[in-house]
Amino acid sequence: MPHLARRCGRTVIVLTVLYTTALFAYGVSIDSPFTNTYTGINFGLFVLFAVLHRWTRWPVHALWAASLVGLGNMLGGVLLVDGKALYMAEVLGPMRYDKVFHASRSGHGDPRLGGDEALV
């Protein structure tokens, strides 16, 4: 099992670096205004999580959850919808992506909610 956990841990690292790099390249190519900000935040948090993980040894599913939240944030800040960041796009009636995304991710994995249930 430890070997599988290490391999899954490496996979989440590779995925995080790949999607951050790909979204950075995409954002630069379309001149998305928040590309540098969100890429910097994502890489900064990646380094912080890596340093903290050396002491905390978070379970692999927690690393995957953090990576997927990073992906959602990168998408929200870099993708453009009608010339504006996805974060500003209305996705549920008048509710914008940022409100829906942050509300759903704030409850992810909360044991009081029974694990993977999300607040919406």
N, C-alpha and C positions, 0 to 999 in steps of 0.2 A: 504493500500500500504506500509506503513512503516514496517509492520510485514513481508511482502513478501521480502522487501529489506534486512531486518535483516537476514531472513532465507537464502536468496541467498548469502549474505555476509558470513554467517557461512559455507555454502557449498564451497565457493571458498577457505576459510581458510583450511577446511578439505582436499579438493582436493590437495592443494599446499603442505600441510604437508605430505600427503600420497604419492604423486609422488616423492617428494624429498627423503623421507625415502626409498621408494621402489628402486629408482635409486641408492641411496647410497648403499643399500644392494647388488643390482645387480653388481655395480661397484667394490665393495670389493670382491665379489665372483669370478669375472673374472679378478681381479687385473688390472683394468683400471687405468692408471697412473694419470688422472686428477680428479678422484672421490672426493677426499678430498677438492680440490680447488673449484670445482663447487658446492659441497654441502655447503661448508662454505659461498661462495658468495650468494647462494640462500637463506640460512637461515639468513644471514646478511641483505640482501635486504628485506626479509620478515619482520624482526624486524623493519627496518627503515620505510618501508611502513606502518606498523601497528602504529608506533609512529606518523608519519606524518598524517595518516588518522584520528587520534583523533582530529586534528585541521582543516584539509582540508575537510573532509567528502566527499571524491571522490565518484562519482556515482558507483553503483555496476558493470556496464559494464566496467568501467575503471579498477576495481580490477580484473575482469575476464581477461581483456587484459593483464595486468601485470603478472598474474599467467601463462597465456599461453605462454608469452614470456619467463618466467622463465622455463617452461617445455621445450621449444625449446632449450634453452641454456643448460639445464641439459642433454637433449638427445645428443646434439652436443658434449658435453665434456665427457660424460660417456660411451655412446655406442661405441663399437669398430667395425670397418669395415675393414677386412683384417689386423687386428692387430693395426690399427690406429684409433684415435678418429673420430667420424662421421664428425666433423668440417672439417676434411681434405679430406673427400670423395668427389669425383667429382659426381655431381648430374645432372647438365645440361651441357653436353659436358665437356669442361675443367673447368667450374665454380664449385667451392667447395661449400659444404653445408653452411659454415659460410658466404660466400658472398651472397648467395641466401637468407638465413634466415634473415640476418641483413638488407639487402635491402628491403625485403618484410615487415618486421616488423617496419622499420623506418617510413613508410608512413601510418601505420594502425591507423585509427581514426583521421587522419589529416583533419580538416574541409575544407581545401583548395582542398582536393582530393574528397570531397563529402562523407565523413564519413568513411566507411569501405573499401574503395578501397586501394590497396597497390601499392607501387612502385615496379616494377619488370623490 
